[in-house]
Amino acid sequence: MVLSSSAFNNNSKIPSKFTCDGGNINPELIVQNIPTGTKSLALIMEDPDAPSGTFTHWLVWNISPKTEIIKQESVPSGSMEGQNSAGKIGYIGPCPPDGKPHRYFFKLFALDIVIVETENIRSKTELENAIANHVIEKTELIGIYER
């Protein structure tokens, strides 16, 4: 399974358009080579370099395994979004407060289930618990941003 973006390469700079300094919109993500047997996909975007500990920027689950592109400034049809570390539902762009480069991990999980109990999932921990024993394959894309 491969996750890439038309906006930036792995381990390279995320354009400011996708950050708090720009439009604060999600970049386009390209999904390839979904494993056989995948019933849904889940996406977690997080910043492990945040001063107060890992900051969750975006949670999306129940993404169709037929999804090839998650378009810029959009959420795949039929999917669900959870709460980011700012306490809001949806995407929040990179916004490192300390003037240092931060890494932003877009983690994509191929799952052998569709998550039914979605009303009980709000946080990253709850999503991770829901998918824990259902991951077929995982991949990630890393972007870097510095203010």
C-alpha positions as CSV (number, residue, x, y, z in Angstrom):
1,M,0.0,0.0,0.0
2,V,1.3,3.5,-0.9
3,L,0.2,6.9,0.3
4,S,1.5,10.0,-1.5
5,S,0.5,13.5,-2.3
6,S,0.5,15.7,-5.4
7,A,1.3,18.7,-3.0
8,F,4.6,17.4,-1.5
9,N,7.0,14.5,-1.6
10,N,7.7,12.2,1.4
11,N,10.0,13.9,3.9
12,S,9.7,17.2,2.2
13,K,8.1,20.6,3.0
14,I,4.3,20.8,3.2
15,P,3.2,24.0,1.2
16,S,1.9,26.7,3.5
17,K,-1.5,26.5,1.7
18,F,-2.2,23.4,3.8
19,T,-1.1,25.0,7.1
20,C,-2.4,27.6,9.6
21,D,-0.3,30.1,7.6
22,G,-2.4,29.5,4.5
23,G,-5.8,28.0,3.7
24,N,-5.7,25.5,6.5
25,I,-7.0,22.8,4.1
26,N,-6.0,19.2,3.7
27,P,-3.6,18.4,0.9
28,E,-4.6,15.9,-1.9
29,L,-3.6,12.4,-0.9
30,I,-3.2,9.6,-3.4
31,V,-3.9,6.0,-2.3
32,Q,-2.5,3.0,-4.2
33,N,-2.1,-0.7,-3.9
34,I,-4.9,-1.4,-1.3
35,P,-4.5,-5.0,-0.1
36,T,-7.1,-7.6,-1.0
37,G,-9.7,-8.0,1.7
38,T,-9.7,-4.4,2.8
39,K,-13.2,-3.3,3.9
40,S,-12.3,0.2,4.9
41,L,-9.4,2.7,5.4
42,A,-8.5,4.9,8.3
43,L,-6.3,8.0,8.3
44,I,-4.5,9.6,11.3
45,M,-2.4,12.8,10.8
46,E,-0.3,13.7,13.7
47,D,2.7,15.8,14.8
48,P,5.0,13.9,17.2
49,D,7.3,17.0,17.6
50,A,4.7,19.2,19.2
51,P,6.0,20.8,22.4
52,S,3.3,19.3,24.7
53,G,3.4,15.8,23.1
54,T,1.9,14.3,19.9
55,F,-0.7,16.6,18.4
56,T,-3.5,15.0,16.4
57,H,-4.3,17.0,13.3
58,W,-6.9,14.8,11.5
59,L,-8.8,11.6,12.0
60,V,-10.8,10.0,9.2
61,W,-12.2,6.5,9.1
62,N,-14.6,4.3,7.1
63,I,-12.9,5.5,4.0
64,S,-14.0,3.3,1.1
65,P,-11.2,0.9,-0.1
66,K,-12.1,2.0,-3.6
67,T,-10.8,5.5,-2.8
68,E,-7.8,6.4,-5.0
69,I,-7.7,10.1,-4.2
70,I,-8.6,12.1,-1.1
71,K,-9.1,15.5,-2.8
72,Q,-7.7,18.7,-1.4
73,E,-10.1,20.4,1.0
74,S,-12.4,17.4,1.2
75,V,-13.4,14.3,3.1
76,P,-14.1,11.1,1.2
77,S,-17.8,10.5,0.8
78,G,-19.3,8.2,3.5
79,S,-16.3,8.5,5.8
80,M,-16.3,9.9,9.4
81,E,-14.1,12.5,11.0
82,G,-13.0,12.6,14.6
83,Q,-11.8,15.3,16.9
84,N,-8.3,16.8,16.5
85,S,-6.2,18.0,19.5
86,A,-7.6,21.5,19.2
87,G,-11.0,20.0,20.2
88,K,-12.6,20.4,16.8
89,I,-13.9,17.9,14.3
90,G,-12.0,17.8,11.0
91,Y,-8.6,18.8,9.6
92,I,-6.3,21.4,11.3
93,G,-3.2,22.2,9.4
94,P,0.4,22.3,10.6
95,C,1.1,25.3,12.9
96,P,4.3,24.6,14.8
97,P,4.6,27.2,17.7
98,D,8.3,26.9,18.4
99,G,10.0,27.9,15.2
100,K,11.5,24.5,14.7
101,P,10.7,22.0,11.8
102,H,8.0,19.5,12.7
103,R,7.2,16.2,11.1
104,Y,3.6,15.5,10.2
105,F,2.8,11.8,9.8
106,F,-0.2,10.9,7.5
107,K,-0.8,7.3,8.6
108,L,-3.1,5.2,6.5
109,F,-4.5,1.9,7.7
110,A,-6.1,-0.8,5.6
111,L,-8.7,-2.5,7.8
112,D,-10.6,-5.8,7.7
113,I,-13.8,-4.1,9.1
114,V,-16.0,-1.1,8.6
115,I,-16.3,0.6,12.0
116,V,-19.9,0.5,13.1
117,E,-19.8,2.1,16.5
118,T,-18.8,5.5,15.0
119,E,-20.8,7.5,17.5
120,N,-18.4,6.3,20.2
121,I,-15.3,7.4,18.5
122,R,-14.1,11.0,19.0
123,S,-10.4,10.9,19.8
124,K,-7.3,9.3,18.3
125,T,-7.1,6.9,21.2
126,E,-10.6,5.7,20.6
127,L,-10.0,5.2,16.9
128,E,-6.7,3.4,17.6
129,N,-8.6,1.1,20.0
130,A,-11.3,0.4,17.4
131,I,-8.8,-0.6,14.7
132,A,-6.2,-2.3,16.9
133,N,-6.9,-5.9,15.9
134,H,-8.1,-5.1,12.4
135,V,-5.1,-3.7,10.5
136,I,-4.2,-5.6,7.4
137,E,-1.5,-3.1,6.3
138,K,-0.2,0.3,7.2
139,T,1.7,3.0,5.3
140,E,2.7,6.6,6.0
141,L,3.6,9.8,4.3
142,I,5.7,12.4,6.2
143,G,5.6,16.1,5.5
144,I,7.7,18.7,7.2
145,Y,6.7,22.3,8.1
146,E,8.5,25.1,9.9
147,R,7.3,28.6,10.5
